[in-house]
Amino acid sequence: MANRDNTALVLGATGGIGGEVARQLRDAGWEVHAMQRQRPATPTLSDGIHWHRGDAMSAADVAAAAQGCSVIVHAVNPPGYQRWAELVLPMMDNTLAAARAQGATVVLPGTIYNYGPDAFPVLHEDAAQRPLTRKGIIRVEMERRLQAATAQGCRAIVVRAGDFFGPQSGNNWFSQGLIKPGQAVKTVQLPGQPGVGHQWSYLPDVARTMVQLLARRHTLPAFASLHMAGHWDEDGQQMAQAIARVVARRTGSTPRLRAFPWWLLALASPFVTTLRELREMRYLWTTPIRMDNSRLRASLTEEPHTPLDEAVEATLVGLGCLKPAALSPARPLAASPSASRA
């Protein structure tokens, strides 16, 4: 077996953040293991990753895949926002059981759903977590269980970031609210109120941050919660304007900006789960929310940060909104993974 201290299990490796972390760990010399329900019974090596057949809802599957691993990346979510209340906490419990058995470090991509308006406008790691939404309540409980498990032999790193965007970022506001994947960008929608700042995080930067923290994990507290600054959109239009700039440079046509149709979500959300979940998060667009990354910079000195236009271009190419030919060959894009809870 390879050096156990450099062996990781990534749960959710067919999704956005999980897939990016798995690839970056692999490229950094880690032995990476992953699970997928459709895989053959015998573990297989594909693209440098050891794939196991299994389901994150099965404690036995997770325990078997985690054998010999010093790190478990818990980047797994129910696909399409479905059955959160039923699936999220059992999957976390299975990860924690495996981590305790292996004495492993658990890495969790955190969200700002944990916080309510009393913690805004600048989010610090130690702010009280009083969420307003169902998903926020579940996320708070996930982190509570994670922190409790550190008293039982495992360690934990929570990396909290703003709204994800990236070439393979899955369900997010960029791809579901601002533009339409797979189509030329003619219009960019603005979900926020005029002048209200918003926090974005480029998914490859988030993954790079996690990989760098894992290299230093033995210097961190048993439960380490850290915030990323990411890309701060000071007036709620910087992201949309970056999209328009990139599209105009690449195609010669400038998209128009328009307000997001929240009224349409109000009409359709009773019938469409994804729209209902998006509508529930509207409060995050009505007040400035900025992440303080002082604690992260104290650990890494500098936060990984891709320039906004470069990150937006790679995202639009990955989402099929721009042709890939003009993307720099130094940043190849893997095939877009399908959503899965494995």
Secondary structure, 3 states (H helix, E strand, C coil): CCCHHHEEEEECCCCHHHHHHHHHHHHCCCEEEEEECCCCCCCEEECCEEEEECCCCCHHHHHHHCCCCCEEEECCCCHHHCCHHHHHHHHHHHHHHHHHHHCCEEEEEECHHHCCHHHCCEECCCCCCCCCCHHHHHHHHHHHHHHHHHHHCCEEEEEECCEEECCCCCCCHHHHHHCCCCCCCCEEEECCCCCCCEEEEEHHHHHHHHHHHHHCHHHCCCEEEEECCCEEECCCCHHHHHHHHHHHHHHCCCCEEEECCHHHHHHHCCCCHHHHHHHHCHHHHCCCCEECCHHHHHHHCCCCCCCHHHHHHHHHHHCCCCCHHHCCCCCCCCCCCCCCCC
